[in-house]
């Protein structure tokens, strides 16, 4: 009876020590898990809304404009057209985004988008009503050109602005969550230190609690029946301590798993941010190129048609590039050469170009689609705004900790105030200047990949031209 009473008392003491240390630890872990689950859910909603709005901005305007044109020219009947169903689907998409959007700036863009969709529905109904009457073709074309295309452009801009604010929200929330994750890690470290100190202290207390009755029992049993009972008590003590050690090992494995989840989450968020900042190819460039090919084919200029198709094929092959975001400089130069040769056919009277490639720099890495936005900016904002033949020159030069790619034009140029605004806009995360947003994306992609010391810079003089300079490190292996 005495032996059973001693074993029961010792077991209760050990169980109490388990509860004393593990209940607070379990509560802390549950709090961490619930917080991370809420954070992950919030991130998924924001990322999903950004992806959906990006897809909407790329597809809706061009599809809707083209579908309206087909209805007006008679290629589709009122029964065959999908215009009203497209508006209904777009309205449902905006409604879904409203349910998961928490930013007031983003919500304002969604409200504008719904207003534009209502305007489009009115224009479509007017066109349909006009089709039932004679001699209304010109009226419908005027609605298409002056109303439908303008509203779809405004709708597209609203969704692009929505995407922009969602990216900013992701960046802000990421900064907040990084602080929270660091607090979690500090809490885990402090908890482990306290637990270790407590276990050391309790080990002496429990050992003494176990040893004292065993010594007393051993003294009695040695007098009665030798040392057999003392041996069994020592075996029982070793078994209980082994159980404590096993529980500690399980707890350490759980902590290591939690730390790995935090690391994986940070990597995933950074990759998502980079993917959202990846600039997109202007679909109008494709449509204009195809129109030019049709025009050349009608003029029976077979050589130019073949040349245009080959350049367009090379342009999109490198743009896609099996999903790779980092390519060699030589591939990027092929990409921008294809773009310039296509544009030179369209603007043969005002555009010439020259690319001076440095073979020693050809193998170094550059983010895909870096030069094409700069060349497009030089063409549309520089050369097209001056009289006479313009020229775009791309050249390379080396520096100590990297190399420069200069995109120079002899176009209209900029005054000092405009130049300062451009320099400022490519560095500000709250940039709302849609005209310079493509330049901001290019600069941000370089900084994310290689560091803040790399990116874009500009020099310009009014009526003389502009030079965009891309500064990159000497990197031959992808980060």
DOMAR-597237 format. One record per atom (N, C-alpha, C): x, y, z. Coordinates in steps of 0.05 Angstrom, whole numbers, plus 5000, padded with zeros to 4 digits. Each point is the difference from the previous one (the first is absolute). Layout:
<nodes>
XYZ ...
</nodes>
This chain:
<nodes>
501649765000 498450245000 501750255000 502150005016 501950235001 501250054972 500849784987 501350034974 498150124979 497549915000 498050104981 499550305006 499950075025 499550285007 502350184991 502549915003 502350154991 500050034970 499549784985 499950014970 497950204990 497649995013 497850184992 500850305005 501350055023 500850285006 502150104980 501949834993 502150084982 498950054972 498149834991 498950034973 498450264998 498550065022 498450255000 501850254999 502349995014 501950224999 501150044972 500749784987 501150034973 497950104980 497549905002 497950094983 499550305004 500050095026 499650285006 502250174988 502549905000 502150164988 499750024970 499049784987 499450014971 498050234994 497850005015 497950204996 501050285005 501750035020 501050265008 501550134976 501549844985 501750114979 498649994973 498449804994 499149964973 497350144994 498350045020 497550144995 500550294990 501750175012 500550264989 501349994972 501749804996 501349974974 498049934978 498149825007 497949924981 498250244993 499450165021 498350244995 501450194981 502650045004 501550184983 500149904971 500449744997 500149884973 497350034986 497849955015 497450034988 499550284991 500950205016 499750284992 501550054975 502549904998 501650044976 498749884975 498949755003 498749874978 497650154990 498350095019 497650154992 500850264987 502050145010 500950254988 501049964972 501649794996 501149954973 497849914981 498149855010 497849924982 498450254991 499650195018 498650254992 501650154980 502750025005 501750154982 500149874972 500249734999 500049864975 497550044984 497750005015 497450044986 499950284989 500950205014 500050274991 501850034975 502449885001 501850024977 498849864975 498749775004 498849864978 497950174986 498350145017 497950174988 501350234984 502050135011 501350224987 501449924974 501449775001 501449914977 498049914978 497849865009 498049924981 498750244986 499450205016 498750244988 501950144981 502650005005 501950124982 500249844974 500149745002 500249834976 497550034983 497649995013 497550024984 499850274987 500850225014 499850274988 502050034977 502449875003 502050014978 499049864975 498849775004 498849854977 497750164987 498450125017 497750174990 501150234983 502150145010 501050234986 501249924973 501249764998 501349924975 498049914979 497749885008 498349874981 497550164993 498850135019 497350104996 499850214979 501750215001 499750234981 500249914971 502149844993 500349934972 497849814991 499349815017 497849814992 497450154997 499450195018 497450144998 499950194976 502250144996 500150184976 499649844974 501449784999 499949844975 497249884997 498849905021 497349884999 497950214991 500450255010 498150224992 500350064971 502550004990 500550064972 498749794982 500349745008 498849794984 496950034999 498850095022 497150045000 499250234981 501550215000 499350244984 500349944970 502249864993 500549954971 498349764990 498649865017 498349794991 501249725000 502449975010 501249735002 498749835021 498650135019 498549855020 497350135003 498049845005 497350105005 499650065029 497750135006 499550075028 499849745017 498949794988 499749755015 502849875004 501850044982 502649865002 502050165017 499750255004 502050165014 500049935030 502350035012 500449945029 500450255016 499350244989 500650255014 498750025027 497449945001 498650035025 500949805021 500649754991 501049805019 502850085009 501650124983 502650095009 499850225022 498150184996 499650215020 499049875027 498249804997 499049875024 502249855015 501749864985 502249865012 502050195013 500550234987 501850205011 498850125026 497450055000 498750105024 500349815023 499649744994 500349795021 502849995011 502050034981 502849995009 500650245018 499050244993 500450235017 498749975027 497549885000 498649955025 501649815018 501249794988 501749815015 502450145012 501250184984 502350155011 499250185023 497650124998 499050175022 499849855026 499349744999 499749845024 502649945014 502250014986 502649935012 501950245002 499150234990 501750245001 499550165025 502250075014 499850155025 501150284997 501550064980 501350264996 497950204989 499950245011 498150204991 500850104972 502650024994 500950084973 499249804979 500449745006 499249794981 497049994997 498550045021 497149994999 498950224982 501350245002 499150224983 500349934970 502149864993 500549924972 497849804991 499249835018 497949804993 497350144996 499550215016 497550154997 500050144972 502350114993 500350124973 499649804978 501149765004 499849794980 497049924995 498549985022 497149944997 498550224985 500850245005 498750224986 500549994970 502549944993 500749974972 498649774986 499749785015 498649774989 497050074995 498850165017 497350094996 499850174975 502050184995 500150164976 500249824975 501749805002 500349824977 497449864993 498549925020 497549864995 498150194986 500050255007 498250204987 500850034970 502650024995 501050034972 499349764983 500349765012 499449754985 497050004993 498350075019 497150004995 499350214978 501450235000 499550194979 500849894972 502349864999 500949894975 498049794990 499049835019 498149794992 497450134990 499150215013 497650134991 500450134972 502450114996 500550124974 500149804977 500849755007 500249794979 497349934988 497950055015 497449954990 498950214981 501650224997 499250214982 502050024977 499250134979 501750034976 501950245003 502249994985 501950224998 501150095027 500549815018 501050075026 502949915004 501349914979 502749895002 501950215010 499950244988 501950215008 499550095030 497550005008 499350075028 501249795019 499749744993 501149795017 503150025000 501350054978 502950034999 500950235017 498450215000 500750235017 499849935030 497949855007 499749905028 502449835007 500849824982 502249825005 502750155004 500550194983 502550155001 500150205023 497850155004 500150225019 499049935028 498549785002 498849935026 501249735010 499649794985 500749735009 503049985006 501750084980 502949975003 501150185023 498850235003 500950185021 499349885027 497649905003 499149895026 501649755007 500549824980 501649765005 502850085008 501150224988 502650095008 500050105029 497950155008 499850095027 499649775020 498449804991 499649765016 502749855004 501549974978 502649875002 501950155018 499950274999 501750165018 499249965029 497449995005 499149975028 500949735011 499949794984 500949745009 503049995004 501550144983 502950015003 500750155026 498550225005 500550145025 499249835024 497949844998 499349825021 502249805005 501249894978 502249825003 502450135014 500550264992 502250145012 499750045030 497650085009 499650035028 500049745016 499149784987 500249745013 502949925004 501750064981 502949945003 501150165023 499350265002 500950165022 499149885027 497549915001 498949895024 501549745008 500749844980 501549765005 502750075012 501350204989 502650095011 499850095029 497850165005 499750115028 499449775019 498249824992 499349785018 502449815004 501649974980 502449835002 501950125021 500450275000 501750125020 498949965028 497450025003 498749965026 500449715009 499649814982 500249725007 502949915006 501950134986 502849945007 500650075029 498950235009 500350085028 498749795019 497649914991 498649815017 501549735001 501149924977 501549754999 502550015018 501350244999 502350035018 499249995029 497750115006 499049995028 499449715008 498949854981 499549715006 502649865006 502050054983 502649865004 501250085027 499950265006 501150095026 498449865023 497449994997 498449875020 500749705004 500549874977 500849725002 502749975013 501950174993 502749995012 499850055030 498550215008 499750065029 498649775014 498049884988 498649785012 501849765004 501749954980 501949775002 502050055022 500950255003 502050065021 498749965027 497550115003 498649975026 499549715006 499249854979 499549725004 502549855008 502250064987 502549875006 500850055029 499850265008 500750075028 498249865020 497350004993 498149875017 500549705003 500749884977 500649715001 502449945017 502050174998 502449955017 499350025029 498550215007 499250035028 498249775009 498049934984 498249795007 501449735001 502149974984 501449745001 501249955027 501050215013 501149965027 497749955020 497850144997 497849975019 498849724996 499449924975 498849744995 501949785008 502550034994 502049795007 500149965030 499950235015 500049975029 497449885010 497850084987 497449885008 499949714995 501349914978 500049724994 502049855018 502350135004 502149865015 499449975029 498750205013 499549995029 498349765008 497649964988 498449775008 501449734993 501550014977 501349754993 502149935020 501550205010 502149955020 498749895025 497750135009 498749905024 499049724996 498749944976 499049744996 502249794998 502350094988 502349824997 501149925028 500050205017 501049945027 498449795015 497350034996 498249815013 500249724987 499950004973 499949744986 502749865002 502250155003 502649865003 500149855026 498650115020 500049865026 498349754999 497850014982 498249785000 500749794979 500550094975 500349814978 502350064982 502050145009 502350064983 499550244983 501450034977 499950244983 498349974975 498349804997 498549964975 498150234995 498550095021 498150214996 501350264991 502450065012 501550254992 500749994971 500849774990 500749974972 497650064982 497749895008 497550044984 499350305000 500350145023 499450295002 501850164981 502649934999 501850144982 499249964971 499249764993 499149944972 497650164993 498050025020 497650164995 500750304996 502050105016 500850284997 501250054972 501649814990 501250034973 497950004978 497949845003 497949984980 498550274998 499350125024 498650255000 501650224987 502750025005 501750204988 500249964970 500149754991 500049954971 497550114986 497749975013 497550104989 500250314998 501150135020 500350294999 501850094977 502249854996 501950064978 498649974973 498449794996 498649954975 498150234994 498550105021 498150224996 501550254991 502350055011 501650244993 500949984970 500849764992 500949974972 497750054980 497649915007 497650054983 499550304998 500250145023 499550295000 502050154983 502649925001 502050134984 499549964970 499149764992 499449944972 497750184990 498050055017 497850184992 501050284996 501750105018 501150274997 501650034974 501649804994 501650014975 498150014976 497849855000 498150004978 498750274997 499450145023 498750264999 501950214988 502649995007 502050184989 500349964970 499949754991 500249954971 497650114985 497649975012 497650124987 500250304997 501150145021 500450294998 501950074977 502249854998 502050054979 498749964972 498649784996 498749944975 498050224993 498550105020 498050214995 501350254990 502350085012 501450244991 500949984971 501149774993 501049954973 497650024980 497849875007 497650014982 499050284996 499950165021 499050284998 501850164982 502749975002 501850154984 499749934970 499749734994 499649924973 497450114988 497950005017 497450114991 500250304993 501450155018 500350284995 501550054974 502149844994 501550044976 498449934975 498349795003 498349924977 498050224994 498950135021 498050214996 501350254987 502550055006 501450234988 500949964972 499949754990 500949944972 498350164980 501350164983 498550164980 498949834979 497850094988 498549854979 500450124973 499949844979 500250094972 497450144993 500250244988 497750154992 498649854977 497449925004 498749854979 499650174975 499950265002 499750174977 502349974980 502449945011 502349964983 499549764982 498849785011 499449774984 498050064978 497850145008 497950064981 501150194977 501650205008 501150184980 501849854981 501649815011 501849854983 498549824980 497949875010 498449834982 498650174979 499150245007 498850184980 502150074979 502550055008 502150064981 500649774981 499949755012 500549764983 497849974980 497550055008 497849994981 500350214978 500850245008 500450214980 502249934980 502249895010 502249924983 499149774981 498449815011 499149784984 498250104977 498350195006 498350114980 501650154978 502250115009 501850144980 501849814986 499849735006 501649794988 503050045006 500750105023 502750035008 500849765017 500549784986 500549745014 502550015017 502050134991 502550005015 499750145027 498550225000 499550145025 498249845018 498149864989 498149845016 501649785014 501849864986 501649795012 501850125022 501150234994 501850135020 498450085025 497650114997 498450075023 499249765016 499249784987 499149765015 502449885015 502349984987 502449895014 500750175024 499950264998 500750185023 497949975022 497449984992 497949975020 500349735014 500749794985 500449745013 502450015020 502250124992 502350035018 499350165024 498450224996 499350175022 498549855022 497949844992 498449865020 501449755010 501849884984 501549775010 501750085024 501450224997 501850105022 498350115023 497750124993 498350115022 499049775018 499249784988 499149775016 502349855013 502049914984 502549885010 499649795022 498049834996 499449785018 499650095029 499050245004 499450105027 502350125015 502450014988 502350105014 499950315001 500650115023 499950295003 502750134996 502249855001 502750104997 501249874975 501150164981 501249894976 502750144995 501449894981 502650124993 499550264984 502050185002 499850264986 499749964970 501449804989 499849954971 497249944991 498549855017 497249944993 498350255003 500550165020 498550255003 500450194977 502550004989 500550184977 498649894975 499849734997 498549894978 497050085002 499049995024 497250075005 499450294992 501750195009 499550284994 500650064970 501849844988 500550034971 497549934984 498849785008 497549914986 497950225003 499750125024 498150215004 500650244982 502550084999 500750244984 499749954971 500649764990 499749954971 497050004993 498349915017 497150014995 499150294999 500950165020 499150285001 501250164978 502449924990 501250154979 498449984974 498849774996 498349974976 497550185003 498950025024 497650165004 500750304999 502450075010 500850295001 502550044984 500049914975 502450014984 500950284994 498250195001 500750284993 501250155024 499749905024 501050165023 501949845018 500449744995 501549835019 502449864987 502350035012 502349834994 501249925027 501649785000 501249915025 502749884996 501549985022 502749894999 500549865027 500949754999 500649855024 503049925000 501550105019 502949945002 500449815023 500149744993 500249795021 502949955007 500649985026 502649935010 500149705006 501549854984 500049715003 500949905028 501650165013 501049925027 497750015021 497950154994 497750025019 497749824992 500149864978 497749864989 498949785019 501849885016 499149775017 499050095027 500250265006 499050095026 496950015001 498949995024 497149975003 498650275002 497550004991 498350235001 497149915003 498350145015 497249935001 498750024973 498449804993 498749994974 498250254996 499950094975 498350244991 500850245017 502650065001 501050245012 500450234980 501149934976 500750214981 497650084983 498249824994 497750064982 498350235011 499350015026 498550235010 501550274997 502749995003 501550244997 500050104971 500349814981 500050064972 497250114992 497949875010 497350094994 499550285010 501150065024 499750275012 501550204983 502449934990 501550184983 498650064973 498749794989 498650034975 497550185003 498349935019 497450135002 500150275014 501950055018 500150255014 502350184991 501849894984 502350154990 499950054971 500349794984 500350034971 497450094987 497749885008 497550074987 499150295005 501350135020 499250275007 501950214987 501749914982 501850194986 499649974970 500950184985 499949994971 502549874989 499649864978 502349894986 500749725011 502249894989 500949735006 501249995028 499149815016 501149975027 501749745001 501749995020 501849765003 500149915029 499949745004 500449885026 502649844999 501750055019 502649865002 500349865026 500749744999 500449835024 502949935001 501450075022 502849945003 500649915029 502349895005 500849895026 502750125008 500350025027 502650095011 500449885028 502549955007 500749865024 500650195023 499549915025 500750155024 501249805019 500950115024 501449835019 498249775011 497650075009 498349815013 497649924983 500150054974 497849934982 500450124973 498049994983 500250114973 497350154993 500250184981 497850174992 499149924972 497350014996 498949994973 498650274996 500950144980 498950274994 498049984977 497650095004 497950034979 499750294994 501150094978 500150294993 498350064976 498550225002 498550104976 500550294996 499650094975 500450294994 497350144996 498049915017 497350114998 499650265014 497650045010 499250265011 501550075025 500749805016 501350055026 498150115021 501250075023 498450105023 501450245012 498450185012 501150225015 500749895028 501350175017 501049915026 497749915018 497850145000 497849935018 498849734992 499649954974 498949754992 501949775006 502650054995 502149805006 500049925029 499850205018 500049945029 497549845008 497750064987 497649855006 500349714992 501349954977 500449724990 501949865020 502150135008 501949875018 498749935027 498250195009 498749955026 497949784997 498649994978 497849814997 500949714999 502549954989 500949724998 501049895027 500150185021 501049915026 497849985021 497750134994 497950015020 498149774997 499649855023 498149775000 497250094998 499450255006 497250104998 499650154974 501649934979 499950144975 497349974987 498750224993 497449994987 500150124972 502450064990 500350104973 499949774980 497749954988 499749774983 501950014976 500950244992 501750024977 502749885006 501050035025 502649905008 499949745015 497649875001 499849765016 501649774988 500249994974 501749794987 502950035008 501050255001 502850045008 500349935029 498150065017 500149925028 500249695003 498449864984 500149715001 502849894992 501150114978 502749914992 502050045022 500050255011 501950065021 499749835025 497449955007 499549845024 500849714997 499649894976 500849724995 503049975002 501550194990 503049995002 500850025029 498850185015 500750035029 499449765016 497749874994 499249765015 501949774995 500949984974 501749784993 502950045009 501150244998 502850055003 500850185023 498150165010 500650195022 499450284992 499750185021 499250274995 502150174987 502549914999 502150164987 499849984969 498449824990 499749964971 497250114991 499750044974 497550094990 500350214978 498050184997 499950204978 500950275009 501150154982 500550295003 499650134973 499750275000 499350144975 501650264998 500650074975 501150264993 498550104976 499450264999 498450114978 500450304998 499850094974 500050294995 497850064980 498550215005 497750074983 500950054972 498649884980 500450024971 502649864991 501449865018 502449864992 499849705004 498549915019 499749715003 500249915029 499649745004 500149885027 501649744999 501449955023 501549755003 499049865025 499049754997 499349835022 502249815005 501149985025 502349845007 499249785019 500549754992 499549765016 502649915013 500149995027 502449925014 499549725012 501849814992 499649725008 502749895011 499949795017 502549885010 501149804981 502549925004 501249794984 499149735012 497749904991 498949755009 499649814977 501149755003 499649804980 498449765009 499350005026 498449785011 497550135012 497749874995 497550115010 499949995030 498950225012 499950025029 498349785012 
</nodes>
